[in-house]
Amino acid sequence: MSLTTVSLTATLKKQYSYKLRAYNQVFWNLVFLQLLAVLFSLNGVGMMGSSSESIEVTIHYYSADFVVFFTMIWGLIIAIIITTKAYRNDDFTFVTNRLSHNLSNLLFLLTACLIGGLTAMLSANVIKVITYFFDGQLIVDSTSLTSALGEFILGTFTTSLYIFLCCALGYIVGTLVQIHKVFVVLVPVLFFGGLFLLGVSGNETIVTNFFGFIFKESSILLFMIKVMVTSGLLFASAFLLSNRMEVKQ
């Protein structure tokens, strides 16, 4: 028996550092998905036009909306993947428990969200550059450097929060699936079946209000509180559920 006491902080540092190196493939997947989203964005995310007898004007709107959406899907998927048995068994190379395992996963996902949010916002400039070189014409907002920097930081922060919310949802879904395989079928059936039934019964406003609760929040402070509380509840639920699993299940 060893008399050496391993602290939770030391274990977390080792596991977090290990996961950043061992799971670097997820960041290459992020690059691939974001490049794919950039290609989809080159036709614009919207357009409008008008014409007269001799003039026809067409305006295309370009943004990183597709990139943000693909990055949110990426966050959902990687959160599910790291709950699988193969990834959980990696932690048994350390002196660990359920708490340190879940907390190190949380730190890794938080880091991934920040990286995903940053690269998603940077992709907007990539879209503009590519559009300029191919079309030769591009109109951008004339804002000051300070204002542009503030918008970039705010955009990165909000995008990272959206991705983090998707990660929280994916983490609890992955945990449920690991507890019992029936949730592989049950979760999609309940989600899509619920949406279908609400739509058929004429209660689609419930769905609208549900998604609008977070995605249509105009106050950045309220938005931050809503996302952090919702994500915290989802992760806390996943942590509690994982304690019901056997040691090496």
N, C-alpha and C positions, 0 to 999 in steps of 0.2 A: 504494500500500500504506500502510495506517495503522500508525503506530508506537505507537498507544495500546493498552495491554494491558487487556483487560476481565477483571476477576476473577470467579471463580465465585460468590462471595457477592453481588456487585453484580447479576449476572445473575439469580440466584435471587430477590433482593428484587423486581426489576422484573417477572419472570414471575409470581411469587406474587401481587403486588399487582394485576397485570393480570387474573389468573384470578379473584380474588375479586370484581372488578368485572364482568368479562365473563360469568362463569358464574353470576350471581346468580339466573338462572331456576331452577336446581336447588333453591334454597332455597324458592322459591314452590311447586315441586312437592312439597317436603317438607311444607310447611304443608297443602297439599291432601290428601296421603296421611294425615297425622296426624289431620286433621279427620275424614276418612272412617273412620279406625280408631276415633276417639272415638265416632262414631255406632254402630259395631258393638259397642262396649264398653258401651253404655247398657243393654243387656239383661243385663249381667253376664257374667263369664267362668266362672261356676260357680254352682251353687245346691244347696240341701238343704232338706228340709222334713219336718215331722212333724205328726201330727194325733191328736186324741182324739175323744171323743163330741161335744164342743161347741166345740173349739178346733182351728184349723188354722194352722200357722206355716210360712212359707216364707222362706228366707234366700237372698239373692242376694249373690254376691261380686263386687266391682268392683276392677279393677286396670288398669294400663296395658300389660298383656301384648300385646294386639293392636297397640297403638301401637308398642311396641318391635319387634314382628315386622315391621310395615309399614316401619318405619325401617331395619331391616336389609336388607330387599328394596330399598329406595331406595338404600342405600349400594352394594349389589351392582350395581345398574343404572347409577348415575352413574360408577362405576369403569370399567365396560365402555365407556360412552359417551365418556369423555375419552381413550380410546385410539384412537378412530376417526380417520381421515385428516383430516377437516375440523378437528377440535380440534388435531391435531398440527401442521397447517399454520399455525395461529395463532402458534405459537412462532417461526416464521421471520421475524416482524417484529422479532425481537431477534437479537443475536449469541449463538448458542446451540449446544449440542451435545446428544447423547443423555443425558448425565449430568444437566445442568441441567434438561433437559426432564422427565426422570423424577423428579428430586428436587422440582421445583416442583409436579408432580402429587401427589407424596406429601404435601407440606406442605398443599396444598389439600384433599386427602382427609382428612388428619388434622384440619384445622379443621372440615370438614363433619361429621366424626364427633363432635367435641366439641359442636357446635351441635345435631346430631341427638339425642345422648344427653341434653343439657340439656332440650330441648323435649319429648322423650319422657317424662322424669320429671315435668316440670311439667304434662303433660297429665293425670296422675293426679288432680291437684287440680281440673282443669277437669271431669273426669268426676264427681267428688264433688259439686261445686257444681251441675252440671246435674241430677244425680240428686236432690239435696236439694230443688231448686225444683220438680221435676216430681212427686216422690213425697211430699215433705214429711217423710220419715223417713230418717235416716242414722246409723249407728253407726260411729264411727271409733276407732282405738286411742288410748288416753290416754297419750301419751308426752311426756316433757319436751321443751322447745325444743331443748336441746343434743343429745338423742338423735335427735330428728326431723331436725335439720340434718345430723348425722353419717350417718344413713341416706340422706338425699337426696344428699349428696356421694358416698357409696359407690355408690349406685344409678346416679348419673350417670356415674361412672368406669367401672363394669362394663358399663353399656349402651354407652358409647362404645367400649369394647374389642371388644364383640360386633360393632358396626357396622364397626369398623376391620378385623376379621377378614373380614367379608363384602366389604369394599372390596378387600382383598388378593386374595381369591379372584376377584372380578370383574376386577381389573386384569390378572391373569395369563391369564384366559380371553380378555379383550379383546385382549391382546398376541398370543396364539396365533391368534386369528381374523384379525388383521392380517397375520400372517406367511403364512397360507394359509387360504383360505375353506373348505377342507374341514373345519376345526375347528368351523365353525358347526353342522355335523351330527354330527361325531365326538364332541365333548365331551358333549352331552346323551345321545347313544347310549351312550357308555361309562359315564356316571354312572347313568342310570336303568336301563340294561341290567345293570350290575353289581349294583345293588340288587335287581333282579328275580331274577337268577340266584342271588344269595346267599339270597334268601328261598325260592326253589323248592328249593334244595339243602339247606335246613335249617340254614344257617350264618348266620341272622339275628343271632346273638350278636356276630358280627364287626361288623355295622353298629351295633349297640347300643353296643359298646365303643368304636367309632370316634367316635361323637357324644358318648358319655359321657366321653371323654377330656378334653374341654374343658367341655361344657355341664353336667356334673354334678360339677364340681370344687368342693369345699366350702371349701378354703383360698384366700383372696383372693390371697395371695402366689404360690402355685403356679398359680392361674388366670392371673394377670398374666404370669408367666413363660411359660406355655404359649402364651397368645395372642400375646405379643410375639415369641417364637421362631418360631411357625408363620407369623405375618404377615410377619416379616422374611425367612424363607425364600421365601415366595411372591413378595414384592416383589423380592428379589434375583434370583430366577429370571426374573421378568418383565424386569428391567433387562438381564440377560445375553441374553435372547432378543431384546430390542429392538435390541441391537447388531448382530444379524445382518441387520437390515432395511436397505434402501438409504436414502440420505440423505433423500429426500422420498417414500419409500414410505408 
